[in-house]
Amino acid sequence: MATARSFWKGHLRLALVTIPIRLVSATASEDKIALHQVDKKSKQRIRYQKVAGESGKVVPQSDIVQGYELDDGNYVLLEPEELDKLKLTTRHTVELTEFVEACSIDPLYFANPYYVLPDGDVAEEGYRIIRDALRATKKYGVGQLTIRGRENLIAMKPSGDGLMIETLRYASEVRDADEIFDGIGNEKLRPELVDMAKQLIEERTRKFNPADFKNHYAEALRSLVKEKVAGGLSTEVAGGDEQPSGGTVIDFMEALRRSTGKGSSAKSSPAKAKTAASRQKREPVKRAPAKSPKRKSKARG
């Protein structure tokens, strides 16, 4: 079995049967091109801070809580511990509470796919039994699962030699199609035009292969970046090391140098900067003659 990094571990429960499982994302982000905002003049990365709306002061993460806004503009503040208590029942267990026909779930409800793997050799037999039973009955198992703090409705189905979970949108998250399409007319169409459209569809019908479709924007962006690099148009940008994002390529040699205190002398670390600043405070400095204060101009009424 290929090694895959799991982001969730728990148990799959079916009546009295409990099987250890782990989840692996079924989608990859390697094809995404990470772009960062940079100050064109200073060549520094743009950073965002969480600040209080009125005072503008930076708020530490430990002081930030969730708030629900009421109709009168007031807020109900919710502590992390209070929210965690609401999610305990399905945090580490996927319980299949019912089974439905595979074709009975509207594709509009499907959200994110995850591969399900047995967690350990002991779990494999029970895992395969559920997989084969779902395949034979052409049913989906339905239940709930907490992922990243959110309780999701899920459908479990066979996928190749294994199982897959797809998160489902709740009914309240899907807009009523009848309301959206209410303004479209229902007058009778000319049969010959419909026949021509049907013929065109038949002529272009083939087996779907996602590899036949390319992300033209991503390819064009890669080409543009390569052209600029080849033309010597890359530039050093400061401020990209303090808070690396998921799209940053890590320079391990530079990280090792910094860890051993042998980093580039051109960039002093924050700790060194603080030491230098404190040293400067301790050393007496010659003061320049004080300038006479300028008169403050009165605000115009």
VOZAPA-57018 format. One record per residue (C-alpha): x negated, y negated, z; residue number from 1; residue in three letters. Coordinates in nm, 4 decimals. Layout:
<recs>
@xx: X&yy: Y&zz: Z&n: NUM&res: ALA $
...
</recs>
This chain:
<recs>
@xx: 0.0000&yy: 0.0000&zz: 0.0000&n: 1&res: MET $
@xx: -0.1424&yy: -0.3378&zz: -0.1002&n: 2&res: ALA $
@xx: -0.2382&yy: -0.5678&zz: 0.1847&n: 3&res: THR $
@xx: -0.0110&yy: -0.8708&zz: 0.1969&n: 4&res: ALA $
@xx: -0.0067&yy: -1.1488&zz: 0.4526&n: 5&res: ARG $
@xx: 0.3124&yy: -1.1462&zz: 0.6562&n: 6&res: SER $
@xx: 0.4620&yy: -1.4595&zz: 0.8128&n: 7&res: PHE $
@xx: 0.7309&yy: -1.2867&zz: 1.0228&n: 8&res: TRP $
@xx: 0.7376&yy: -0.9629&zz: 1.2210&n: 9&res: LYS $
@xx: 1.0333&yy: -0.8063&zz: 1.3935&n: 10&res: GLY $
@xx: 1.2839&yy: -0.5231&zz: 1.3640&n: 11&res: HIS $
@xx: 1.5485&yy: -0.4139&zz: 1.1172&n: 12&res: LEU $
@xx: 1.8501&yy: -0.2789&zz: 1.3036&n: 13&res: ARG $
@xx: 2.1228&yy: -0.0626&zz: 1.1530&n: 14&res: LEU $
@xx: 2.3635&yy: 0.0628&zz: 1.4216&n: 15&res: ALA $
@xx: 2.1403&yy: 0.2591&zz: 1.6608&n: 16&res: LEU $
@xx: 1.8453&yy: 0.2761&zz: 1.4192&n: 17&res: VAL $
@xx: 1.5658&yy: 0.0205&zz: 1.4707&n: 18&res: THR $
@xx: 1.2720&yy: -0.0071&zz: 1.2308&n: 19&res: ILE $
@xx: 0.9670&yy: -0.2360&zz: 1.2725&n: 20&res: PRO $
@xx: 0.9326&yy: -0.4571&zz: 0.9638&n: 21&res: ILE $
@xx: 0.7406&yy: -0.7585&zz: 0.8412&n: 22&res: ARG $
@xx: 0.8244&yy: -1.0185&zz: 0.5788&n: 23&res: LEU $
@xx: 0.6057&yy: -1.1427&zz: 0.2944&n: 24&res: VAL $
@xx: 0.6946&yy: -1.4364&zz: 0.0736&n: 25&res: SER $
@xx: 0.8046&yy: -1.3216&zz: -0.2724&n: 26&res: ALA $
@xx: 0.7014&yy: -1.6490&zz: -0.4357&n: 27&res: THR $
@xx: 0.3535&yy: -1.7930&zz: -0.4868&n: 28&res: ALA $
@xx: 0.2391&yy: -2.1547&zz: -0.4738&n: 29&res: SER $
@xx: -0.0999&yy: -2.1071&zz: -0.6423&n: 30&res: GLU $
@xx: 0.0333&yy: -2.2543&zz: -0.9655&n: 31&res: ASP $
@xx: 0.1288&yy: -2.5792&zz: -0.7965&n: 32&res: LYS $
@xx: -0.1100&yy: -2.8682&zz: -0.8490&n: 33&res: ILE $
@xx: -0.1601&yy: -3.0735&zz: -0.5338&n: 34&res: ALA $
@xx: -0.1822&yy: -3.4479&zz: -0.5928&n: 35&res: LEU $
@xx: -0.2685&yy: -3.6899&zz: -0.3129&n: 36&res: HIS $
@xx: -0.2027&yy: -4.0617&zz: -0.2853&n: 37&res: GLN $
@xx: -0.5216&yy: -4.2720&zz: -0.2973&n: 38&res: VAL $
@xx: -0.5828&yy: -4.6457&zz: -0.2532&n: 39&res: ASP $
@xx: -0.7054&yy: -4.7488&zz: -0.5971&n: 40&res: LYS $
@xx: -0.9275&yy: -5.0293&zz: -0.4640&n: 41&res: LYS $
@xx: -1.0910&yy: -4.8773&zz: -0.1545&n: 42&res: SER $
@xx: -1.0870&yy: -4.5163&zz: -0.2817&n: 43&res: LYS $
@xx: -0.9413&yy: -4.3905&zz: 0.0470&n: 44&res: GLN $
@xx: -0.6679&yy: -4.1346&zz: 0.1067&n: 45&res: ARG $
@xx: -0.3291&yy: -4.2710&zz: 0.2095&n: 46&res: ILE $
@xx: -0.2198&yy: -4.1523&zz: 0.5543&n: 47&res: ARG $
@xx: 0.1199&yy: -4.1673&zz: 0.7200&n: 48&res: TYR $
@xx: 0.1852&yy: -4.2064&zz: 1.0900&n: 49&res: GLN $
@xx: 0.5014&yy: -4.1594&zz: 1.2927&n: 50&res: LYS $
@xx: 0.5883&yy: -4.4974&zz: 1.4408&n: 51&res: VAL $
@xx: 0.8751&yy: -4.6315&zz: 1.6512&n: 52&res: ALA $
@xx: 1.1240&yy: -4.8175&zz: 1.4348&n: 53&res: GLY $
@xx: 1.1390&yy: -5.1391&zz: 1.6411&n: 54&res: GLU $
@xx: 0.7959&yy: -5.1744&zz: 1.8036&n: 55&res: SER $
@xx: 0.5940&yy: -5.0228&zz: 1.5202&n: 56&res: GLY $
@xx: 0.3788&yy: -4.8339&zz: 1.7738&n: 57&res: LYS $
@xx: 0.2434&yy: -4.4892&zz: 1.6853&n: 58&res: VAL $
@xx: 0.4368&yy: -4.2170&zz: 1.8718&n: 59&res: VAL $
@xx: 0.2510&yy: -3.8970&zz: 1.9763&n: 60&res: PRO $
@xx: 0.4103&yy: -3.5705&zz: 1.8670&n: 61&res: GLN $
@xx: 0.4673&yy: -3.4706&zz: 2.2297&n: 62&res: SER $
@xx: 0.7061&yy: -3.7660&zz: 2.2717&n: 63&res: ASP $
@xx: 0.9152&yy: -3.6906&zz: 1.9629&n: 64&res: ILE $
@xx: 1.2483&yy: -3.5112&zz: 2.0044&n: 65&res: VAL $
@xx: 1.5413&yy: -3.4416&zz: 1.7742&n: 66&res: GLN $
@xx: 1.8461&yy: -3.6678&zz: 1.7817&n: 67&res: GLY $
@xx: 2.2023&yy: -3.6296&zz: 1.6542&n: 68&res: TYR $
@xx: 2.3657&yy: -3.9557&zz: 1.5475&n: 69&res: GLU $
@xx: 2.7253&yy: -4.0128&zz: 1.6590&n: 70&res: LEU $
@xx: 2.9882&yy: -4.2128&zz: 1.4726&n: 71&res: ASP $
@xx: 2.9354&yy: -4.5118&zz: 1.7039&n: 72&res: ASP $
@xx: 2.5630&yy: -4.5241&zz: 1.6258&n: 73&res: GLY $
@xx: 2.4493&yy: -4.3694&zz: 1.9552&n: 74&res: ASN $
@xx: 2.2322&yy: -4.0588&zz: 1.9620&n: 75&res: TYR $
@xx: 2.2412&yy: -3.7341&zz: 2.1550&n: 76&res: VAL $
@xx: 1.8781&yy: -3.6390&zz: 2.2229&n: 77&res: LEU $
@xx: 1.7885&yy: -3.2698&zz: 2.2110&n: 78&res: LEU $
@xx: 1.4757&yy: -3.1254&zz: 2.3709&n: 79&res: GLU $
@xx: 1.2799&yy: -2.8492&zz: 2.1895&n: 80&res: PRO $
@xx: 1.3550&yy: -2.6091&zz: 2.4764&n: 81&res: GLU $
@xx: 1.7285&yy: -2.6678&zz: 2.4362&n: 82&res: GLU $
@xx: 1.7121&yy: -2.5918&zz: 2.0638&n: 83&res: LEU $
@xx: 1.5008&yy: -2.2798&zz: 2.1200&n: 84&res: ASP $
@xx: 1.7662&yy: -2.1333&zz: 2.3507&n: 85&res: LYS $
@xx: 2.0175&yy: -2.1461&zz: 2.0659&n: 86&res: LEU $
@xx: 1.8009&yy: -1.9266&zz: 1.8414&n: 87&res: LYS $
@xx: 1.7003&yy: -1.6377&zz: 2.0683&n: 88&res: LEU $
@xx: 1.9518&yy: -1.3760&zz: 1.9539&n: 89&res: THR $
@xx: 1.8192&yy: -1.3286&zz: 1.5999&n: 90&res: THR $
@xx: 1.4619&yy: -1.4489&zz: 1.6415&n: 91&res: ARG $
@xx: 1.2940&yy: -1.1089&zz: 1.6043&n: 92&res: HIS $
@xx: 1.5724&yy: -0.8853&zz: 1.4762&n: 93&res: THR $
@xx: 1.7507&yy: -0.8485&zz: 1.1433&n: 94&res: VAL $
@xx: 2.0786&yy: -0.6697&zz: 1.2121&n: 95&res: GLU $
@xx: 2.2746&yy: -0.5523&zz: 0.9084&n: 96&res: LEU $
@xx: 2.6317&yy: -0.6064&zz: 1.0267&n: 97&res: THR $
@xx: 2.8136&yy: -0.5310&zz: 0.7001&n: 98&res: GLU $
@xx: 2.7631&yy: -0.4134&zz: 0.3426&n: 99&res: PHE $
@xx: 2.9049&yy: -0.5632&zz: 0.0234&n: 100&res: VAL $
@xx: 2.9108&yy: -0.4832&zz: -0.3469&n: 101&res: GLU $
@xx: 2.5972&yy: -0.6109&zz: -0.5175&n: 102&res: ALA $
@xx: 2.8011&yy: -0.8048&zz: -0.7741&n: 103&res: CYS $
@xx: 3.0261&yy: -0.9691&zz: -0.5137&n: 104&res: SER $
@xx: 2.7796&yy: -1.2414&zz: -0.4084&n: 105&res: ILE $
@xx: 2.7839&yy: -1.5472&zz: -0.6346&n: 106&res: ASP $
@xx: 2.4238&yy: -1.6259&zz: -0.7491&n: 107&res: PRO $
@xx: 2.4855&yy: -1.9820&zz: -0.6284&n: 108&res: LEU $
@xx: 2.4524&yy: -1.8562&zz: -0.2710&n: 109&res: TYR $
@xx: 2.1040&yy: -1.7070&zz: -0.3135&n: 110&res: PHE $
@xx: 1.8215&yy: -1.9282&zz: -0.1836&n: 111&res: ALA $
@xx: 1.4745&yy: -1.7832&zz: -0.1032&n: 112&res: ASN $
@xx: 1.3419&yy: -1.4283&zz: -0.1598&n: 113&res: PRO $
@xx: 1.1142&yy: -1.2336&zz: 0.0763&n: 114&res: TYR $
@xx: 0.9648&yy: -0.8864&zz: 0.0452&n: 115&res: TYR $
@xx: 1.0350&yy: -0.6521&zz: 0.3360&n: 116&res: VAL $
@xx: 0.7619&yy: -0.4048&zz: 0.4359&n: 117&res: LEU $
@xx: 0.7575&yy: -0.1315&zz: 0.7030&n: 118&res: PRO $
@xx: 0.5336&yy: -0.2373&zz: 0.9915&n: 119&res: ASP $
@xx: 0.3319&yy: 0.0770&zz: 1.0560&n: 120&res: GLY $
@xx: 0.3363&yy: 0.4374&zz: 0.9353&n: 121&res: ASP $
@xx: 0.6066&yy: 0.5421&zz: 1.1825&n: 122&res: VAL $
@xx: 0.8506&yy: 0.2912&zz: 1.0303&n: 123&res: ALA $
@xx: 0.8096&yy: 0.4087&zz: 0.6711&n: 124&res: GLU $
@xx: 1.0515&yy: 0.7025&zz: 0.6733&n: 125&res: GLU $
@xx: 1.3432&yy: 0.5014&zz: 0.8120&n: 126&res: GLY $
@xx: 1.2557&yy: 0.2182&zz: 0.5750&n: 127&res: TYR $
@xx: 1.2731&yy: 0.4487&zz: 0.2722&n: 128&res: ARG $
@xx: 1.6014&yy: 0.6008&zz: 0.3895&n: 129&res: ILE $
@xx: 1.7692&yy: 0.2592&zz: 0.4033&n: 130&res: ILE $
@xx: 1.6178&yy: 0.1641&zz: 0.0671&n: 131&res: ARG $
@xx: 1.7452&yy: 0.4776&zz: -0.1068&n: 132&res: ASP $
@xx: 2.0879&yy: 0.4529&zz: 0.0561&n: 133&res: ALA $
@xx: 2.1326&yy: 0.0927&zz: -0.0607&n: 134&res: LEU $
@xx: 2.0191&yy: 0.1872&zz: -0.4103&n: 135&res: ARG $
@xx: 2.2542&yy: 0.4871&zz: -0.4312&n: 136&res: ALA $
@xx: 2.5577&yy: 0.2926&zz: -0.3099&n: 137&res: THR $
@xx: 2.4694&yy: -0.0248&zz: -0.5067&n: 138&res: LYS $
@xx: 2.5361&yy: -0.2262&zz: -0.1945&n: 139&res: LYS $
@xx: 2.3695&yy: -0.5220&zz: -0.0247&n: 140&res: TYR $
@xx: 2.3244&yy: -0.5285&zz: 0.3515&n: 141&res: GLY $
@xx: 2.4306&yy: -0.8604&zz: 0.5067&n: 142&res: VAL $
@xx: 2.3074&yy: -1.0046&zz: 0.8362&n: 143&res: GLY $
@xx: 2.1310&yy: -1.3007&zz: 0.9939&n: 144&res: GLN $
@xx: 1.7668&yy: -1.3860&zz: 1.0555&n: 145&res: LEU $
@xx: 1.5825&yy: -1.6799&zz: 1.2103&n: 146&res: THR $
@xx: 1.2981&yy: -1.8078&zz: 0.9919&n: 147&res: ILE $
@xx: 1.0973&yy: -2.1162&zz: 1.0883&n: 148&res: ARG $
@xx: 1.3519&yy: -2.2240&zz: 1.3445&n: 149&res: GLY $
@xx: 1.6605&yy: -2.1895&zz: 1.1256&n: 150&res: ARG $
@xx: 1.9173&yy: -1.9127&zz: 1.1449&n: 151&res: GLU $
@xx: 1.9740&yy: -1.7837&zz: 0.7935&n: 152&res: ASN $
@xx: 2.2429&yy: -1.5702&zz: 0.6407&n: 153&res: LEU $
@xx: 2.0626&yy: -1.2946&zz: 0.4488&n: 154&res: ILE $
@xx: 2.1273&yy: -1.0162&zz: 0.2007&n: 155&res: ALA $
@xx: 1.9007&yy: -0.7111&zz: 0.1887&n: 156&res: MET $
@xx: 1.8669&yy: -0.5139&zz: -0.1338&n: 157&res: LYS $
@xx: 1.6343&yy: -0.2603&zz: -0.3000&n: 158&res: PRO $
@xx: 1.3505&yy: -0.4082&zz: -0.5058&n: 159&res: SER $
@xx: 1.1266&yy: -0.1709&zz: -0.7003&n: 160&res: GLY $
@xx: 0.9777&yy: 0.0728&zz: -0.4490&n: 161&res: ASP $
@xx: 1.0676&yy: -0.1455&zz: -0.1532&n: 162&res: GLY $
@xx: 1.3242&yy: -0.3770&zz: -0.0011&n: 163&res: LEU $
@xx: 1.3866&yy: -0.7470&zz: -0.0400&n: 164&res: MET $
@xx: 1.5661&yy: -1.0038&zz: 0.1724&n: 165&res: ILE $
@xx: 1.7190&yy: -1.3091&zz: 0.0111&n: 166&res: GLU $
@xx: 1.8392&yy: -1.5930&zz: 0.2283&n: 167&res: THR $
@xx: 2.1924&yy: -1.7041&zz: 0.1452&n: 168&res: LEU $
@xx: 2.3516&yy: -2.0446&zz: 0.1696&n: 169&res: ARG $
@xx: 2.6404&yy: -2.0745&zz: 0.4122&n: 170&res: TYR $
@xx: 2.9836&yy: -2.1564&zz: 0.2695&n: 171&res: ALA $
@xx: 2.9578&yy: -2.5107&zz: 0.4084&n: 172&res: SER $
@xx: 2.6392&yy: -2.5649&zz: 0.2056&n: 173&res: GLU $
@xx: 2.7988&yy: -2.4910&zz: -0.1325&n: 174&res: VAL $
@xx: 3.0119&yy: -2.7520&zz: -0.3070&n: 175&res: ARG $
@xx: 3.3483&yy: -2.6497&zz: -0.4500&n: 176&res: ASP $
@xx: 3.3092&yy: -2.6011&zz: -0.8262&n: 177&res: ALA $
@xx: 3.6762&yy: -2.6820&zz: -0.8915&n: 178&res: ASP $
@xx: 3.6261&yy: -3.0302&zz: -0.7490&n: 179&res: GLU $
@xx: 3.3112&yy: -3.0890&zz: -0.9551&n: 180&res: ILE $
@xx: 3.4625&yy: -2.9726&zz: -1.2869&n: 181&res: PHE $
@xx: 3.8067&yy: -3.1210&zz: -1.2244&n: 182&res: ASP $
@xx: 3.7667&yy: -3.3882&zz: -1.4946&n: 183&res: GLY $
@xx: 3.6827&yy: -3.1461&zz: -1.7779&n: 184&res: ILE $
@xx: 3.9685&yy: -3.1054&zz: -2.0243&n: 185&res: GLY $
@xx: 4.1403&yy: -2.7754&zz: -2.1052&n: 186&res: ASN $
@xx: 4.2706&yy: -2.8491&zz: -2.4547&n: 187&res: GLU $
@xx: 4.2568&yy: -2.5579&zz: -2.6981&n: 188&res: LYS $
@xx: 3.9337&yy: -2.5417&zz: -2.8998&n: 189&res: LEU $
@xx: 3.8973&yy: -2.4588&zz: -3.2682&n: 190&res: ARG $
@xx: 3.8336&yy: -2.0804&zz: -3.2895&n: 191&res: PRO $
@xx: 3.5792&yy: -2.1118&zz: -3.5730&n: 192&res: GLU $
@xx: 3.3561&yy: -2.3357&zz: -3.3591&n: 193&res: LEU $
@xx: 3.3637&yy: -2.0891&zz: -3.0705&n: 194&res: VAL $
@xx: 3.2836&yy: -1.8045&zz: -3.3138&n: 195&res: ASP $
@xx: 2.9816&yy: -1.9955&zz: -3.4460&n: 196&res: MET $
@xx: 2.8543&yy: -2.0483&zz: -3.0899&n: 197&res: ALA $
@xx: 2.9062&yy: -1.6773&zz: -3.0126&n: 198&res: LYS $
@xx: 2.7125&yy: -1.5810&zz: -3.3260&n: 199&res: GLN $
@xx: 2.4240&yy: -1.8084&zz: -3.2268&n: 200&res: LEU $
@xx: 2.4180&yy: -1.6551&zz: -2.8797&n: 201&res: ILE $
@xx: 2.4098&yy: -1.3018&zz: -3.0212&n: 202&res: GLU $
@xx: 2.1236&yy: -1.3888&zz: -3.2572&n: 203&res: GLU $
@xx: 1.9126&yy: -1.5239&zz: -2.9719&n: 204&res: ARG $
@xx: 1.9939&yy: -1.2568&zz: -2.7148&n: 205&res: THR $
@xx: 1.6897&yy: -1.0663&zz: -2.5859&n: 206&res: ARG $
@xx: 1.5538&yy: -0.9153&zz: -2.2664&n: 207&res: LYS $
@xx: 1.4513&yy: -1.1840&zz: -2.0194&n: 208&res: PHE $
@xx: 1.0764&yy: -1.2080&zz: -1.9610&n: 209&res: ASN $
@xx: 0.9746&yy: -1.5015&zz: -1.7375&n: 210&res: PRO $
@xx: 0.6160&yy: -1.4770&zz: -1.8672&n: 211&res: ALA $
@xx: 0.7413&yy: -1.6073&zz: -2.2033&n: 212&res: ASP $
@xx: 0.8059&yy: -1.9483&zz: -2.0490&n: 213&res: PHE $
@xx: 0.5284&yy: -2.1902&zz: -1.9587&n: 214&res: LYS $
@xx: 0.5214&yy: -2.4870&zz: -1.7246&n: 215&res: ASN $
@xx: 0.4214&yy: -2.7418&zz: -1.9868&n: 216&res: HIS $
@xx: 0.3876&yy: -3.0285&zz: -1.7380&n: 217&res: TYR $
@xx: 0.1503&yy: -2.8286&zz: -1.5148&n: 218&res: ALA $
@xx: -0.0612&yy: -2.7249&zz: -1.8151&n: 219&res: GLU $
@xx: -0.0784&yy: -3.0831&zz: -1.9435&n: 220&res: ALA $
@xx: -0.1749&yy: -3.2086&zz: -1.5960&n: 221&res: LEU $
@xx: -0.4545&yy: -2.9511&zz: -1.5686&n: 222&res: ARG $
@xx: -0.5844&yy: -3.0517&zz: -1.9113&n: 223&res: SER $
@xx: -0.5802&yy: -3.4189&zz: -1.8117&n: 224&res: LEU $
@xx: -0.7774&yy: -3.3475&zz: -1.4924&n: 225&res: VAL $
@xx: -1.0335&yy: -3.1354&zz: -1.6819&n: 226&res: LYS $
@xx: -1.0798&yy: -3.4089&zz: -1.9436&n: 227&res: GLU $
@xx: -1.1443&yy: -3.6698&zz: -1.6751&n: 228&res: LYS $
@xx: -1.3936&yy: -3.4435&zz: -1.4960&n: 229&res: VAL $
@xx: -1.5742&yy: -3.3676&zz: -1.8235&n: 230&res: ALA $
@xx: -1.5888&yy: -3.7402&zz: -1.8969&n: 231&res: GLY $
@xx: -1.7490&yy: -3.8178&zz: -1.5610&n: 232&res: GLY $
@xx: -1.4379&yy: -3.9929&zz: -1.4332&n: 233&res: LEU $
@xx: -1.4200&yy: -3.8228&zz: -1.0928&n: 234&res: SER $
@xx: -1.4832&yy: -4.0367&zz: -0.7837&n: 235&res: THR $
@xx: -1.5494&yy: -3.9794&zz: -0.4152&n: 236&res: GLU $
@xx: -1.2507&yy: -4.0507&zz: -0.1915&n: 237&res: VAL $
@xx: -1.2845&yy: -4.1159&zz: 0.1813&n: 238&res: ALA $
@xx: -1.0403&yy: -4.0183&zz: 0.4526&n: 239&res: GLY $
@xx: -0.9592&yy: -3.6745&zz: 0.3206&n: 240&res: GLY $
@xx: -1.1213&yy: -3.4661&zz: 0.5946&n: 241&res: ASP $
@xx: -0.9370&yy: -3.5655&zz: 0.9112&n: 242&res: GLU $
@xx: -0.5989&yy: -3.4233&zz: 0.8105&n: 243&res: GLN $
@xx: -0.6431&yy: -3.1693&zz: 0.5299&n: 244&res: PRO $
@xx: -0.3199&yy: -3.0705&zz: 0.3581&n: 245&res: SER $
@xx: -0.2234&yy: -2.7397&zz: 0.2019&n: 246&res: GLY $
@xx: -0.3463&yy: -2.8544&zz: -0.1376&n: 247&res: GLY $
@xx: -0.7007&yy: -2.9418&zz: -0.0264&n: 248&res: THR $
@xx: -0.9858&yy: -2.7119&zz: -0.1304&n: 249&res: VAL $
@xx: -1.2046&yy: -2.6585&zz: 0.1770&n: 250&res: ILE $
@xx: -1.5816&yy: -2.7035&zz: 0.1409&n: 251&res: ASP $
@xx: -1.7030&yy: -2.4338&zz: 0.3820&n: 252&res: PHE $
@xx: -2.0707&yy: -2.5356&zz: 0.3625&n: 253&res: MET $
@xx: -1.9858&yy: -2.8921&zz: 0.4588&n: 254&res: GLU $
@xx: -1.7623&yy: -2.7645&zz: 0.7397&n: 255&res: ALA $
@xx: -2.0486&yy: -2.5522&zz: 0.8750&n: 256&res: LEU $
@xx: -2.2891&yy: -2.8451&zz: 0.8588&n: 257&res: ARG $
@xx: -2.0476&yy: -3.0616&zz: 1.0543&n: 258&res: ARG $
@xx: -1.9919&yy: -2.7864&zz: 1.3104&n: 259&res: SER $
@xx: -2.3678&yy: -2.7688&zz: 1.3772&n: 260&res: THR $
@xx: -2.4086&yy: -3.1469&zz: 1.3780&n: 261&res: GLY $
@xx: -2.5928&yy: -3.1495&zz: 1.0438&n: 262&res: LYS $
@xx: -2.3265&yy: -3.3232&zz: 0.8406&n: 263&res: GLY $
@xx: -2.3883&yy: -3.5932&zz: 0.5867&n: 264&res: SER $
@xx: -2.5424&yy: -3.9000&zz: 0.7490&n: 265&res: SER $
@xx: -2.3408&yy: -4.1204&zz: 0.5186&n: 266&res: ALA $
@xx: -2.0218&yy: -4.0327&zz: 0.7042&n: 267&res: LYS $
@xx: -2.0427&yy: -4.0695&zz: 1.0817&n: 268&res: SER $
@xx: -1.7913&yy: -3.8662&zz: 1.2754&n: 269&res: SER $
@xx: -1.5248&yy: -4.0348&zz: 1.4922&n: 270&res: PRO $
@xx: -1.7067&yy: -3.9107&zz: 1.8037&n: 271&res: ALA $
@xx: -2.0325&yy: -4.0761&zz: 1.6943&n: 272&res: LYS $
@xx: -1.8483&yy: -4.3919&zz: 1.6078&n: 273&res: ALA $
@xx: -1.6960&yy: -4.4030&zz: 1.9567&n: 274&res: LYS $
@xx: -2.0382&yy: -4.3439&zz: 2.1164&n: 275&res: THR $
@xx: -2.1907&yy: -4.6234&zz: 1.9137&n: 276&res: ALA $
@xx: -1.9066&yy: -4.8520&zz: 2.0068&n: 277&res: ALA $
@xx: -1.9391&yy: -4.7784&zz: 2.3789&n: 278&res: SER $
@xx: -2.3175&yy: -4.8292&zz: 2.3601&n: 279&res: ARG $
@xx: -2.2628&yy: -5.1610&zz: 2.1950&n: 280&res: GLN $
@xx: -2.0312&yy: -5.2635&zz: 2.4786&n: 281&res: LYS $
@xx: -2.2946&yy: -5.1823&zz: 2.7426&n: 282&res: ARG $
@xx: -2.5742&yy: -5.3775&zz: 2.5717&n: 283&res: GLU $
@xx: -2.5743&yy: -5.7518&zz: 2.6429&n: 284&res: PRO $
@xx: -2.5323&yy: -5.9596&zz: 2.3324&n: 285&res: VAL $
@xx: -2.6032&yy: -6.3237&zz: 2.2706&n: 286&res: LYS $
@xx: -2.2844&yy: -6.5207&zz: 2.2433&n: 287&res: ARG $
@xx: -2.2452&yy: -6.7900&zz: 1.9842&n: 288&res: ALA $
@xx: -2.1314&yy: -7.1324&zz: 2.1030&n: 289&res: PRO $
@xx: -1.7588&yy: -7.1274&zz: 2.1571&n: 290&res: ALA $
@xx: -1.5623&yy: -7.3090&zz: 1.8928&n: 291&res: LYS $
@xx: -1.2992&yy: -7.5546&zz: 1.9957&n: 292&res: SER $
@xx: -0.9591&yy: -7.3943&zz: 1.9585&n: 293&res: PRO $
@xx: -0.7501&yy: -7.5057&zz: 1.6670&n: 294&res: LYS $
@xx: -0.4217&yy: -7.6692&zz: 1.7441&n: 295&res: ARG $
@xx: -0.1260&yy: -7.4546&zz: 1.6695&n: 296&res: LYS $
@xx: 0.1025&yy: -7.6078&zz: 1.4154&n: 297&res: SER $
@xx: 0.4576&yy: -7.6453&zz: 1.5338&n: 298&res: LYS $
@xx: 0.7150&yy: -7.4313&zz: 1.3640&n: 299&res: ALA $
@xx: 0.9416&yy: -7.6283&zz: 1.1396&n: 300&res: ARG $
@xx: 1.2887&yy: -7.6562&zz: 1.2707&n: 301&res: GLY $
</recs>
